[in-house]
Amino acid sequence: MGLQMTKRGFLEISRVDQLPDDIEALRLASVDEGFEFMTRCVREWKSGAQRFDGEGEAFFIARIKGELVGIGGLSIDPYDKAERPAGRVRHLYVDEEARGEGVGSALLQVILAQAKGQFRSVRLRRAQPSTDRFYQERGFRPVDDDNATHEIWLSPEQDLVL
């Protein structure tokens, strides 16, 4: 997907079809911060419940100097029953030490690029209110929905500038 320079070294985003072997350290870091969604991601992957292998779906990892520093996925939104469904950002997580270096933005950019042409919009449910600004600065708007906190509408002509 390309390389981008950060303070700590080159950031590499890759699309993967297997969980990386070193995901456990990132999962434990997320648990230490009080997040359970990484545990759910690993559990659902291992059980086969969600492997991001449906039409339009994808799973991405971010590495700096070979170290796994972030993950994020795009799935079909299971709560959306429209004829042309929405996509859903799933399990976007960046290690605390790598935050502020553009890792989250880079992951979100490839997720939205994957969604373009596949879904009419992309929705998400953020884990904590402190991330509202991050998503809103990247074009997402708050929504009043039990199953989502933010949504961005996509169009074929839309430029994804993050």
DSSP file with accessible surface (Angstrom, degrees, kcal/mol):
  #  RESIDUE AA STRUCTURE BP1 BP2  ACC     N-H-->O    O-->H-N    N-H-->O    O-->H-N    TCO  KAPPA ALPHA  PHI   PSI    X-CA   Y-CA   Z-CA
    1    1 A M              0   0  136      0, 0.0     2,-0.1     0, 0.0    13,-0.1   0.000 360.0 360.0 360.0 -13.2    0.0    0.0    0.0
    2    2 A G        -     0   0   47     11,-0.2    11,-1.1     2,-0.0     2,-0.3  -0.354 360.0 -85.4 116.6 167.9    3.0    2.2    0.2
    3    3 A L  E     -A   12   0A 111      9,-0.2     2,-0.4    -2,-0.1     9,-0.2  -0.875  29.2-173.1-116.4 149.1    5.3    3.8    2.8
    4    4 A Q  E     -A   11   0A  79      7,-1.9     7,-4.3    -2,-0.3     2,-0.3  -0.998  26.4-119.0-139.9 137.9    5.0    7.0    4.7
    5    5 A M  E     +A   10   0A 123     -2,-0.4     2,-0.2     5,-0.2     5,-0.2  -0.590  33.7 175.0 -81.6 136.3    7.6    8.5    7.0
    6    6 A T  E >   -A    9   0A  12      3,-1.9     3,-0.8    -2,-0.3    95,-0.1  -0.770  49.0 -94.4-124.3 177.3    6.9    9.0   10.7
    7    7 A K  T 3  S+     0   0  176     -2,-0.2     3,-0.1     1,-0.2    -2,-0.0   0.832 126.9  43.9 -61.3 -31.8    9.0   10.2   13.6
    8    8 A R  T 3  S-     0   0   59      1,-0.3     2,-0.3    90,-0.1    -1,-0.2   0.524 127.2 -78.8 -92.8  -8.3    9.9    6.6   14.4
    9    9 A G  E <  S-A    6   0A   9     -3,-0.8    -3,-1.9    55,-0.1    -1,-0.3  -0.886  77.0 -16.3 139.0-170.6   10.6    5.4   10.9
   10   10 A F  E     -A    5   0A 119     -2,-0.3    55,-1.1    -5,-0.2     2,-0.5  -0.480  54.5-143.4 -72.6 135.5    8.7    4.3    7.8
   11   11 A L  E     -AB   4  64A   1     -7,-4.3    -7,-1.9    -2,-0.2     2,-0.5  -0.859  16.4-168.2 -96.7 127.6    5.0    3.4    8.2
   12   12 A E  E     -AB   3  63A  91     51,-3.0    51,-2.4    -2,-0.5     2,-0.5  -0.981   5.5-162.5-121.0 125.4    3.9    0.5    6.1
   13   13 A I  E     - B   0  62A  10    -11,-1.1     2,-0.4    -2,-0.5    49,-0.2  -0.919  15.1-179.0-104.8 130.1    0.2   -0.3    5.6
   14   14 A S  E     - B   0  61A  34     47,-2.4    47,-2.5    -2,-0.5     2,-0.4  -0.985  27.5-131.5-131.5 142.3   -0.6   -3.8    4.3
   15   15 A R  E     - B   0  60A 127     -2,-0.4     2,-0.3    45,-0.2    45,-0.2  -0.774  36.0-172.4 -86.0 132.4   -3.8   -5.6    3.5
   16   16 A V  E     - B   0  59A  36     43,-2.6    43,-0.5    -2,-0.4     3,-0.1  -0.904  33.6-161.7-128.5 155.2   -3.8   -9.0    5.0
   17   17 A D  S    S+     0   0  128     -2,-0.3     2,-0.3    41,-0.1    -1,-0.1   0.239  82.9  51.7-116.0  10.5   -5.9  -12.2    4.9
   18   18 A Q  S    S-     0   0  132     41,-0.1    -1,-0.1     0, 0.0     3,-0.1  -0.991  92.2-104.8-138.4 146.8   -4.5  -13.7    8.1
   19   19 A L        -     0   0   25     -2,-0.3    -2,-0.1     1,-0.1     2,-0.0  -0.503  48.4-107.5 -65.4 138.2   -4.1  -12.2   11.6
   20   20 A P    >   -     0   0   16      0, 0.0     3,-1.7     0, 0.0     4,-0.2  -0.361  20.1-121.7 -67.9 149.0   -0.4  -11.3   12.1
   21   21 A D  T >  S+     0   0  168      1,-0.3     3,-0.5     2,-0.1    -2,-0.1   0.795 110.9  54.6 -59.8 -28.6    1.5  -13.6   14.5
   22   22 A D  T >> S+     0   0   61      1,-0.2     4,-0.8     2,-0.1     3,-0.6   0.174  72.6 107.5 -96.1  21.9    2.4  -10.6   16.7
   23   23 A I  H <>  +     0   0   12     -3,-1.7     4,-2.8     1,-0.2     5,-0.2   0.801  64.0  73.3 -68.5 -25.0   -1.2   -9.4   17.2
   24   24 A E  H <> S+     0   0   80     -3,-0.5     4,-2.8     1,-0.2    -1,-0.2   0.887  93.3  51.9 -60.8 -39.3   -1.2  -10.6   20.8
   25   25 A A  H <> S+     0   0   73     -3,-0.6     4,-2.0     2,-0.2    -1,-0.2   0.919 112.5  46.0 -63.8 -41.0    1.1   -7.8   22.0
   26   26 A L  H  X S+     0   0    6     -4,-0.8     4,-2.1     2,-0.2    -2,-0.2   0.907 111.8  51.9 -68.2 -39.6   -1.2   -5.2   20.4
   27   27 A R  H  X S+     0   0   44     -4,-2.8     4,-2.3     1,-0.2    -2,-0.2   0.938 109.9  48.8 -61.3 -45.4   -4.3   -6.9   21.8
   28   28 A L  H  X S+     0   0   79     -4,-2.8     4,-2.5     1,-0.2    -1,-0.2   0.891 108.7  53.5 -63.4 -38.1   -2.8   -6.8   25.3
   29   29 A A  H  X S+     0   0   23     -4,-2.0     4,-1.1    -5,-0.2    -1,-0.2   0.913 109.6  48.7 -61.9 -40.2   -1.9   -3.1   25.0
   30   30 A S  H  <>S+     0   0    0     -4,-2.1     5,-2.6     1,-0.2     3,-0.4   0.899 109.8  51.1 -67.6 -38.5   -5.5   -2.4   24.0
   31   31 A V  H ><5S+     0   0   44     -4,-2.3     3,-1.9     1,-0.2    -2,-0.2   0.913 104.8  57.3 -64.1 -40.8   -6.8   -4.3   27.0
   32   32 A D  H 3<5S+     0   0  140     -4,-2.5    -1,-0.2     1,-0.3    -2,-0.2   0.811 106.1  51.0 -59.4 -28.6   -4.4   -2.4   29.3
   33   33 A E  T 3<5S-     0   0   52     -4,-1.1    -1,-0.3    -3,-0.4    -2,-0.2   0.462 126.2-103.5 -86.2  -3.8   -6.2    0.8   28.0
   34   34 A G  T < 5S+     0   0   58     -3,-1.9     2,-0.5     1,-0.3    -3,-0.2   0.577  76.3 136.3  94.4  11.7   -9.6   -0.7   28.8
   35   35 A F      < +     0   0   23     -5,-2.6    -1,-0.3    -6,-0.1     4,-0.2  -0.800  28.6 179.0 -96.8 133.1  -10.6   -1.6   25.2
   36   36 A E     >  +     0   0  111     -2,-0.5     4,-2.1     2,-0.1     3,-0.3   0.533  63.6  87.5-103.8  -9.6  -12.2   -5.0   24.6
   37   37 A F  H  > S+     0   0   31      1,-0.2     4,-2.4     2,-0.2    -1,-0.1   0.812  85.0  55.5 -68.3 -26.5  -12.7   -4.7   20.8
   38   38 A M  H  > S+     0   0    1      2,-0.2     4,-2.4     1,-0.2    -1,-0.2   0.907 107.6  49.9 -68.9 -38.5   -9.3   -6.0   20.0
   39   39 A T  H  > S+     0   0   28     -3,-0.3     4,-2.7    -4,-0.2    -2,-0.2   0.928 111.6  48.9 -62.4 -42.0  -10.1   -9.2   22.0
   40   40 A R  H  X S+     0   0   97     -4,-2.1     4,-3.1     2,-0.2     5,-0.3   0.912 108.7  53.9 -64.0 -40.2  -13.4   -9.5   20.1
   41   41 A C  H  X S+     0   0    2     -4,-2.4     4,-2.3     2,-0.2    -2,-0.2   0.947 112.1  43.0 -58.5 -49.9  -11.5   -9.0   16.8
   42   42 A V  H  X S+     0   0    9     -4,-2.4     4,-2.7     2,-0.2     5,-0.2   0.930 115.7  48.8 -64.3 -44.7   -9.1  -11.9   17.5
   43   43 A R  H  X S+     0   0  144     -4,-2.7     4,-2.1     1,-0.2     6,-0.3   0.934 113.0  46.8 -61.5 -46.1  -11.9  -14.1   18.9
   44   44 A E  H  X>S+     0   0   42     -4,-3.1     6,-1.5     1,-0.2     5,-1.1   0.873 112.9  50.3 -66.3 -35.5  -14.2  -13.5   15.9
   45   45 A W  H ><5S+     0   0   12     -4,-2.3     3,-0.7    -5,-0.3    -2,-0.2   0.952 111.7  46.8 -65.7 -49.1  -11.3  -14.1   13.5
   46   46 A K  H 3<5S+     0   0  150     -4,-2.7    -2,-0.2     1,-0.2    -1,-0.2   0.857 114.7  46.9 -63.3 -33.7  -10.3  -17.4   15.1
   47   47 A S  H 3<5S-     0   0   85     -4,-2.1    -1,-0.2    -5,-0.2    -2,-0.2   0.650 111.5-120.2 -80.7 -16.2  -13.9  -18.6   15.2
   48   48 A G  T <<5S+     0   0   40     -4,-0.9     3,-0.3    -3,-0.7    -3,-0.2   0.427  80.0 121.5  90.2   0.2  -14.5  -17.6   11.6
   49   49 A A  S   <S+     0   0   75     -5,-1.1     2,-0.3     1,-0.3    -4,-0.2   0.841  85.4  11.7 -66.5 -33.3  -17.3  -15.2   12.5
   50   50 A Q        +     0   0   25     -6,-1.5    -1,-0.3    -9,-0.1    -2,-0.2  -0.838  61.0 147.8-150.5 109.2  -15.5  -12.2   11.0
   51   51 A R        -     0   0  103     -2,-0.3     8,-0.1    -3,-0.3    -1,-0.1   0.153  62.3-116.1-122.5  12.1  -12.4  -12.5    8.7
   52   52 A F  S    S+     0   0    9      1,-0.1     7,-0.1     6,-0.1    22,-0.1   0.869  78.7 124.9  56.4  41.9  -13.1   -9.5    6.5
   53   53 A D        +     0   0  131      5,-0.1    -1,-0.1     2,-0.1     3,-0.1   0.245  36.0 108.4-117.5  13.2  -13.5  -11.7    3.5
   54   54 A G  S >  S-     0   0   28      1,-0.2     3,-2.2     2,-0.0     2,-0.1  -0.287  89.0 -62.0 -80.3 173.1  -17.0  -10.7    2.3
   55   55 A E  T 3  S+     0   0  163      1,-0.3    -1,-0.2    -2,-0.1     3,-0.1  -0.355 125.8   3.1 -60.0 123.1  -17.6   -8.6   -0.8
   56   56 A G  T 3  S+     0   0   10      1,-0.3    -1,-0.3    -2,-0.1     2,-0.1   0.350 103.2 127.0  83.9  -6.3  -15.9   -5.3   -0.4
   57   57 A E    <   +     0   0   17     -3,-2.2     2,-0.3    61,-0.0    -1,-0.3  -0.463  29.7 167.0 -85.7 157.2  -14.4   -6.2    3.0
   58   58 A A  E     - C   0  74A   1     16,-2.0    16,-2.9    -2,-0.1     2,-0.4  -0.981  25.1-144.5-163.2 156.4  -10.7   -5.9    3.9
   59   59 A F  E     -BC  16  73A   1    -43,-0.5   -43,-2.6    -2,-0.3     2,-0.3  -0.995  20.4-168.4-130.0 133.2   -8.4   -6.0    6.9
   60   60 A F  E     -BC  15  72A   2     12,-3.1    12,-1.9    -2,-0.4     2,-0.3  -0.909   7.8-161.1-125.1 149.4   -5.3   -3.8    7.2
   61   61 A I  E     -BC  14  71A   8    -47,-2.5   -47,-2.4    -2,-0.3     2,-0.4  -0.923   8.9-147.1-125.3 154.4   -2.2   -3.7    9.5
   62   62 A A  E     -BC  13  70A   0      8,-2.8     7,-3.0    -2,-0.3     8,-1.3  -0.981  16.2-177.0-122.7 133.5    0.2   -0.9   10.1
   63   63 A R  E     -BC  12  68A  56    -51,-2.4   -51,-3.0    -2,-0.4     2,-0.5  -0.983  14.7-164.7-130.4 142.2    3.9   -1.4   10.9
   64   64 A I  E >  S-BC  11  67A   2      3,-2.0     3,-2.3    -2,-0.4   -53,-0.2  -0.998  87.2 -14.5-122.3 122.5    6.7    0.9   11.8
   65   65 A K  T 3  S-     0   0  173    -55,-1.1    -1,-0.1    -2,-0.5     3,-0.1   0.872 130.5 -55.1  51.7  38.9   10.2   -0.6   11.5
   66   66 A G  T 3  S+     0   0   53      1,-0.2     2,-0.4   -54,-0.0    -1,-0.3   0.280 110.1 125.1  82.9 -10.7    8.5   -4.0   11.4
   67   67 A E  E <   -C   64   0A  93     -3,-2.3    -3,-2.0     1,-0.1     2,-0.5  -0.679  66.7-120.9 -87.0 130.0    6.6   -3.5   14.7
   68   68 A L  E     +C   63   0A  11     -2,-0.4    -5,-0.2    -5,-0.2     3,-0.1  -0.566  43.9 160.4 -68.2 117.8    2.8   -3.9   14.5
   69   69 A V  E     +     0   0A   0     -7,-3.0    26,-3.1    -2,-0.5     2,-0.3   0.470  55.7   7.5-121.0  -6.8    1.4   -0.6   15.6
   70   70 A G  E     -CD  62  94A   0     -8,-1.3    -8,-2.8    24,-0.3    -1,-0.3  -0.984  49.1-166.4-170.5 159.5   -2.1   -0.6   14.3
   71   71 A I  E     +CD  61  93A   0     22,-2.3    22,-2.4    -2,-0.3     2,-0.3  -0.954  10.0 169.6-143.4 162.5   -5.0   -2.5   12.7
   72   72 A G  E     -C   60   0A   0    -12,-1.9   -12,-3.1    -2,-0.3     2,-0.3  -0.892  10.5-159.9-172.8 146.9   -8.3   -1.7   11.1
   73   73 A G  E     -CD  59  90A   0     17,-2.7    17,-2.7    -2,-0.3     2,-0.4  -0.878  11.6-145.3-130.8 163.3  -10.9   -3.4    9.1
   74   74 A L  E     +CD  58  89A   0    -16,-2.9   -16,-2.0    -2,-0.3     2,-0.3  -0.999  28.3 165.6-126.4 125.2  -13.8   -2.7    6.7
   75   75 A S  E     - D   0  88A   1     13,-2.4    13,-2.7    -2,-0.4     2,-0.3  -0.852  46.7 -87.2-129.4 168.4  -16.9   -4.9    6.8
   76   76 A I  E     - D   0  87A  61     -2,-0.3    11,-0.2    11,-0.2   -24,-0.1  -0.608  54.7-108.6 -68.9 134.2  -20.4   -4.8    5.5
   77   77 A D    >   -     0   0    1      9,-2.8     3,-1.3    -2,-0.3     9,-0.2  -0.574  27.3-158.0 -70.6 113.2  -22.4   -3.0    8.1
   78   78 A P  T 3  S+     0   0   65      0, 0.0    -1,-0.2     0, 0.0    -2,-0.0   0.685  89.1  55.8 -69.1 -13.6  -24.5   -5.8    9.6
   79   79 A Y  T 3  S+     0   0  124     68,-0.1     2,-0.6     7,-0.0    -2,-0.1   0.554  88.9  87.6 -93.0  -9.8  -27.1   -3.3   10.9
   80   80 A D    <   +     0   0   31     -3,-1.3    -3,-0.0     6,-0.2    -1,-0.0  -0.816  47.2 177.8 -97.2 122.4  -27.8   -1.7    7.5
   81   81 A K        +     0   0  175     -2,-0.6    -1,-0.1     4,-0.1    -2,-0.0   0.203  35.6 129.0-108.8  15.7  -30.5   -3.4    5.5
   82   82 A A  S    S-     0   0   43      2,-0.1    -2,-0.0     1,-0.1     4,-0.0  -0.254  72.1-111.9 -68.8 160.4  -30.5   -1.1    2.5
   83   83 A E  S    S+     0   0  202      1,-0.3    -1,-0.1     2,-0.1    -3,-0.0   0.913 117.8  36.8 -60.0 -45.3  -30.2   -2.5   -1.1
   84   84 A R  S    S-     0   0  115     35,-0.0    -1,-0.3    36,-0.0    36,-0.2  -0.897 101.3-146.5-106.1 100.9  -26.7   -0.9   -1.4
   85   85 A P        -     0   0   38      0, 0.0    35,-1.3     0, 0.0    36,-0.4  -0.089   6.0-113.0 -71.5 166.7  -25.4   -1.4    2.1
   86   86 A A        -     0   0    0     -9,-0.2    -9,-2.8    33,-0.2    36,-0.2  -0.585  26.3-126.1 -87.9 155.0  -23.0    0.8    4.1
   87   87 A G  E     -De  76 122A   0     34,-3.1    36,-2.7   -11,-0.2     2,-0.4  -0.527  20.6-141.9 -90.4 168.6  -19.6   -0.3    5.1
   88   88 A R  E     -De  75 123A  16    -13,-2.7   -13,-2.4    34,-0.2     2,-0.4  -0.990   8.6-132.9-138.5 127.8  -18.4   -0.3    8.6
   89   89 A V  E     -D   74   0A  10     34,-2.4    36,-0.4    -2,-0.4     2,-0.4  -0.670  35.1-168.7 -73.6 127.6  -15.0    0.6   10.1
   90   90 A R  E     -D   73   0A  38    -17,-2.7   -17,-2.7    -2,-0.4    -2,-0.0  -0.971  51.5  -9.2-126.6 137.4  -14.1   -2.2   12.5
   91   91 A H  E     +     0   0A  13     -2,-0.4     2,-0.6     1,-0.2   -20,-0.2   0.772  67.9 176.7  57.6  35.1  -11.5   -2.5   15.2
   92   92 A L  E     +     0   0A  24    -20,-0.1     2,-0.4   -19,-0.1   -20,-0.2  -0.618  14.9 159.7 -72.1 116.2   -9.4    0.6   14.3
   93   93 A Y  E     -D   71   0A   7    -22,-2.4   -22,-2.3    -2,-0.6     2,-0.4  -0.995  25.4-169.5-144.1 136.4   -6.7    0.6   16.9
   94   94 A V  E     -D   70   0A  14     -2,-0.4   -24,-0.3   -24,-0.2     5,-0.1  -0.993  36.6-106.1-125.3 131.5   -3.3    2.3   17.1
   95   95 A D    >>  -     0   0   22    -26,-3.1     3,-1.7    -2,-0.4     4,-0.6  -0.249  31.4-119.4 -54.1 139.6   -0.8    1.5   19.8
   96   96 A E  G >4 S+     0   0  123      1,-0.3     3,-1.0     2,-0.2    -1,-0.1   0.858 112.2  54.7 -53.8 -39.2   -0.6    4.4   22.3
   97   97 A E  G 34 S+     0   0  148      1,-0.2    -1,-0.3     3,-0.0    -2,-0.1   0.717 108.6  49.2 -70.6 -18.7    3.1    5.0   21.6
   98   98 A A  G X4>S+     0   0    0     -3,-1.7     3,-1.2   -29,-0.2     5,-0.5   0.453  83.6 116.7 -99.8  -0.9    2.4    5.4   17.9
   99   99 A R  T <<5 +     0   0   96     -3,-1.0    -3,-0.0    -4,-0.6    -4,-0.0  -0.346  69.4  33.2 -69.1 148.0   -0.5    7.8   18.2
  100  100 A G  T 3 5S+     0   0   74     -2,-0.0    -1,-0.2     1,-0.0    -4,-0.0   0.487  93.8  94.6  86.2   4.4    0.1   11.3   16.7
  101  101 A E  T < 5S-     0   0   25     -3,-1.2    -2,-0.1   -95,-0.1   -93,-0.1   0.233 105.1 -99.3-110.2   9.4    2.3    9.9   13.9
  102  102 A G  T  >5S+     0   0   24    -96,-0.1     4,-2.4    -4,-0.0     5,-0.2   0.528  86.6 124.5  88.9   6.5   -0.5    9.6   11.3
  103  103 A V  H  ><S+     0   0    1     -5,-0.5     4,-2.7     2,-0.2     5,-0.2   0.952  76.2  45.0 -66.4 -48.6   -1.0    5.8   11.7
  104  104 A G  H  > S+     0   0   12      1,-0.2     4,-2.7     2,-0.2     5,-0.2   0.916 114.5  49.4 -61.4 -42.4   -4.7    6.1   12.4
  105  105 A S  H  > S+     0   0   19      2,-0.2     4,-2.5     1,-0.2    -1,-0.2   0.910 111.4  49.2 -63.0 -42.3   -5.2    8.5    9.5
  106  106 A A  H  X S+     0   0    5     -4,-2.4     4,-2.0     2,-0.2    -2,-0.2   0.918 112.6  47.2 -64.9 -43.6   -3.3    6.3    7.1
  107  107 A L  H  X S+     0   0    0     -4,-2.7     4,-2.2     1,-0.2    -2,-0.2   0.941 113.4  48.2 -62.0 -46.4   -5.3    3.2    8.2
  108  108 A L  H  X S+     0   0    0     -4,-2.7     4,-2.8    -5,-0.2     5,-0.2   0.900 108.3  55.6 -63.1 -37.1   -8.6    5.2    7.8
  109  109 A Q  H  X S+     0   0   81     -4,-2.5     4,-2.3     1,-0.2    -1,-0.2   0.928 110.2  43.7 -62.6 -44.0   -7.5    6.4    4.4
  110  110 A V  H  X S+     0   0   27     -4,-2.0     4,-2.1     2,-0.2    -1,-0.2   0.873 112.7  53.4 -71.6 -32.2   -6.9    2.9    3.0
  111  111 A I  H  X S+     0   0    0     -4,-2.2     4,-1.9     2,-0.2    -2,-0.2   0.944 112.0  44.2 -63.4 -46.7  -10.2    1.7    4.6
  112  112 A L  H  X S+     0   0    1     -4,-2.8     4,-1.8     1,-0.2    -2,-0.2   0.878 111.1  53.9 -68.4 -35.6  -12.1    4.5    2.9
  113  113 A A  H  < S+     0   0   58     -4,-2.3    -1,-0.2    -5,-0.2    -2,-0.2   0.906 109.4  49.0 -63.1 -39.5  -10.3    3.9   -0.4
  114  114 A Q  H  < S+     0   0   43     -4,-2.1    -2,-0.2     1,-0.2    -1,-0.2   0.882 111.5  50.3 -64.0 -37.8  -11.4    0.3   -0.2
  115  115 A A  H >X S+     0   0    0     -4,-1.9     3,-2.4    -5,-0.1     4,-2.3   0.808  84.5 104.4 -72.8 -29.7  -15.0    1.3    0.5
  116  116 A K  T 3< S+     0   0   63     -4,-1.8     4,-0.1     1,-0.3     5,-0.0  -0.290  94.6   9.1 -59.5 126.6  -15.2    3.7   -2.4
  117  117 A G  T 34 S+     0   0   56      2,-0.5    -1,-0.3     1,-0.1    -2,-0.1   0.255 124.6  68.2  87.3 -15.4  -17.3    2.2   -5.1
  118  118 A Q  T <4 S+     0   0   81     -3,-2.4     2,-0.3     1,-0.2    -2,-0.2   0.767 103.4  27.9 -99.8 -38.9  -18.3   -0.7   -2.9
  119  119 A F     <  -     0   0    6     -4,-2.3    -2,-0.5     1,-0.1    -1,-0.2  -0.918  64.0-135.4-128.1 153.8  -20.5    1.0   -0.3
  120  120 A R  S    S-     0   0   51    -35,-1.3    34,-2.4    -2,-0.3     2,-0.3   0.777  90.6  -7.7 -78.2 -26.6  -22.8    4.1   -0.3
  121  121 A S  E     - F   0 153A   0    -36,-0.4   -34,-3.1    32,-0.3     2,-0.4  -0.952  64.9-125.2-156.9 170.0  -21.4    5.2    3.1
  122  122 A V  E     -eF  87 152A   0     30,-2.6    30,-2.4    -2,-0.3     2,-0.3  -0.998  26.5-172.4-128.1 131.6  -19.2    4.0    5.9
  123  123 A R  E     +eF  88 151A  21    -36,-2.7   -34,-2.4    -2,-0.4     2,-0.3  -0.773   4.2 178.5-117.5 163.8  -20.3    3.9    9.5
  124  124 A L  E     - F   0 150A   3     26,-2.0    25,-2.9    -2,-0.3    26,-1.8  -0.983  27.4-137.9-157.4 163.2  -18.6    3.3   12.8
  125  125 A R        -     0   0  141    -36,-0.4     2,-0.1    -2,-0.3    23,-0.0  -0.955  31.2-143.2-125.2 106.5  -19.2    3.1   16.5
  126  126 A R        -     0   0   64     -2,-0.5     6,-0.0     1,-0.1    -2,-0.0  -0.394   7.1-136.6 -73.7 150.5  -16.3    4.7   18.2
  127  127 A A  S    S+     0   0   63      1,-0.2    -1,-0.1    -2,-0.1     3,-0.0   0.788  84.4  18.3 -78.5 -29.1  -15.0    3.3   21.5
  128  128 A Q  S >  S-     0   0   68      1,-0.1     3,-2.0     0, 0.0    -1,-0.2  -1.000  71.3-123.3-146.7 145.4  -14.6    6.5   23.3
  129  129 A P  G >  S+     0   0   87      0, 0.0     3,-2.2     0, 0.0     4,-0.3   0.772 102.8  75.2 -58.1 -25.1  -15.9   10.1   22.9
  130  130 A S  G 3  S+     0   0   89      1,-0.3     4,-0.3     2,-0.1     3,-0.3   0.690  89.8  59.2 -64.5 -14.2  -12.4   11.5   22.8
  131  131 A T  G <> S+     0   0   39     -3,-2.0     4,-2.0     1,-0.2    -1,-0.3   0.496  76.7  94.5 -91.6  -2.3  -12.0   10.1   19.2
  132  132 A D  H <> S+     0   0   41     -3,-2.2     4,-2.8     1,-0.2     5,-0.2   0.917  84.5  50.0 -53.1 -47.5  -15.0   12.2   17.9
  133  133 A R  H  > S+     0   0  179     -4,-0.3     4,-2.7    -3,-0.3    -1,-0.2   0.905 106.2  56.1 -60.8 -43.0  -12.7   15.0   16.7
  134  134 A F  H  > S+     0   0   51     -4,-0.3     4,-0.5     1,-0.2    -1,-0.2   0.943 114.0  39.2 -53.7 -50.1  -10.4   12.5   14.9
  135  135 A Y  H ><>S+     0   0   19     -4,-2.0     5,-2.1     1,-0.2     3,-1.0   0.909 114.7  51.9 -70.9 -40.4  -13.3   11.2   12.8
  136  136 A Q  H ><5S+     0   0   71     -4,-2.8     3,-1.6     1,-0.3    -1,-0.2   0.884 104.5  56.7 -66.7 -35.1  -15.0   14.5   12.3
  137  137 A E  H 3<5S+     0   0  114     -4,-2.7    -1,-0.3     1,-0.3    -2,-0.2   0.693 106.2  53.3 -67.3 -15.1  -11.8   16.1   11.0
  138  138 A R  T <<5S-     0   0   47     -3,-1.0    -1,-0.3    -4,-0.5    -2,-0.2   0.144 131.0 -89.2-107.4  17.3  -11.7   13.3    8.4
  139  139 A G  T < 5S+     0   0   29     -3,-1.6    14,-0.3     1,-0.3    -3,-0.2   0.355  82.2 133.6  99.2  -7.1  -15.3   13.9    7.1
  140  140 A F      < -     0   0    0     -5,-2.1    -1,-0.3    -6,-0.1    12,-0.2  -0.532  40.0-152.6 -75.1 146.5  -17.4   11.7    9.4
  141  141 A R  E     -G  151   0A 148     10,-2.8    10,-2.0    -2,-0.2    -5,-0.0  -0.935  22.8-104.5-118.9 144.0  -20.5   13.2   10.8
  142  142 A P  E     -G  150   0A  79      0, 0.0     2,-0.3     0, 0.0     8,-0.3  -0.347  38.0-161.5 -62.8 143.8  -22.2   12.3   14.1
  143  143 A V  E     -     0   0A  43      6,-1.9     2,-1.1     2,-0.1     5,-0.1  -0.957  22.6-129.1-127.4 150.1  -25.3   10.2   13.7
  144  144 A D  E     +     0   0A 170     -2,-0.3     2,-0.3     3,-0.0     5,-0.1  -0.797  62.7 125.3 -97.2  88.4  -28.2    9.5   16.1
  145  145 A D  E >   -G  148   0A  58     -2,-1.1     3,-0.8     3,-0.7    -2,-0.1  -0.991  63.8-134.6-149.2 139.0  -28.3    5.8   15.8
  146  146 A D  T 3  S+     0   0  141     -2,-0.3    -1,-0.1     1,-0.2     3,-0.1   0.746 108.9  42.6 -65.7 -23.2  -28.1    2.9   18.3
  147  147 A N  T 3  S+     0   0   57      1,-0.1     2,-0.3   -68,-0.1    -1,-0.2   0.386 118.5  33.3-107.6   1.2  -25.7    1.1   16.1
  148  148 A A  E <   - G   0 145A   1     -3,-0.8    -3,-0.7     1,-0.1   -23,-0.3  -0.991  43.8-168.1-154.3 150.4  -23.3    3.8   14.9
  149  149 A T  E    S+     0   0A  19    -25,-2.9    -6,-1.9    -2,-0.3     2,-0.3   0.629  80.0  23.3-108.0 -24.6  -21.9    7.1   16.2
  150  150 A H  E     -FG 124 142A   3    -26,-1.8   -26,-2.0    -8,-0.3     2,-0.3  -0.978  58.0-175.8-144.0 155.3  -20.5    8.4   12.9
  151  151 A E  E     -FG 123 141A  16    -10,-2.0   -10,-2.8    -2,-0.3     2,-0.4  -0.993   9.4-161.6-151.3 145.9  -21.0    8.1    9.2
  152  152 A I  E     -F  122   0A   9    -30,-2.4   -30,-2.6    -2,-0.3     2,-0.4  -0.999  19.6-137.6-126.7 132.4  -19.3    9.4    6.0
  153  153 A W  E     -F  121   0A 145     -2,-0.4     2,-0.3   -14,-0.3   -32,-0.3  -0.759  20.2-152.1 -90.0 136.1  -21.2    9.4    2.7
  154  154 A L        +     0   0   17    -34,-2.4     3,-0.0    -2,-0.4    -2,-0.0  -0.825  15.6 178.9-108.8 146.7  -19.1    8.3   -0.3
  155  155 A S    >   -     0   0   43     -2,-0.3     3,-1.4     1,-0.1   -39,-0.0  -0.976  40.6-114.0-139.6 153.7  -19.5    9.2   -3.9
  156  156 A P  T 3  S+     0   0   98      0, 0.0    -1,-0.1     0, 0.0   -40,-0.0   0.832 117.3  48.0 -56.9 -29.4  -17.4    8.1   -6.9
  157  157 A E  T 3  S+     0   0  146      2,-0.1     2,-0.1    -3,-0.0    -3,-0.0   0.614  85.4 114.7 -85.9 -13.5  -16.2   11.7   -7.4
  158  158 A Q    <   -     0   0   54     -3,-1.4     2,-0.4     1,-0.1   -42,-0.0  -0.370  60.2-140.1 -66.9 130.0  -15.3   12.3   -3.8
  159  159 A D        -     0   0  134     -2,-0.1     2,-1.1     2,-0.0    -1,-0.1  -0.769   9.6-140.8 -87.1 133.6  -11.6   12.8   -3.0
  160  160 A L        +     0   0   30     -2,-0.4     2,-0.7     2,-0.0   -47,-0.1  -0.790  29.7 171.0 -97.9  93.7  -10.5   11.2    0.2
  161  161 A V              0   0  126     -2,-1.1    -2,-0.0   -23,-0.0     0, 0.0  -0.919 360.0 360.0-107.3 113.9   -8.1   13.7    1.7
  162  162 A L              0   0   59     -2,-0.7   -24,-0.1   -23,-0.0   -53,-0.1  -0.567 360.0 360.0-115.3 360.0   -7.1   12.8    5.2
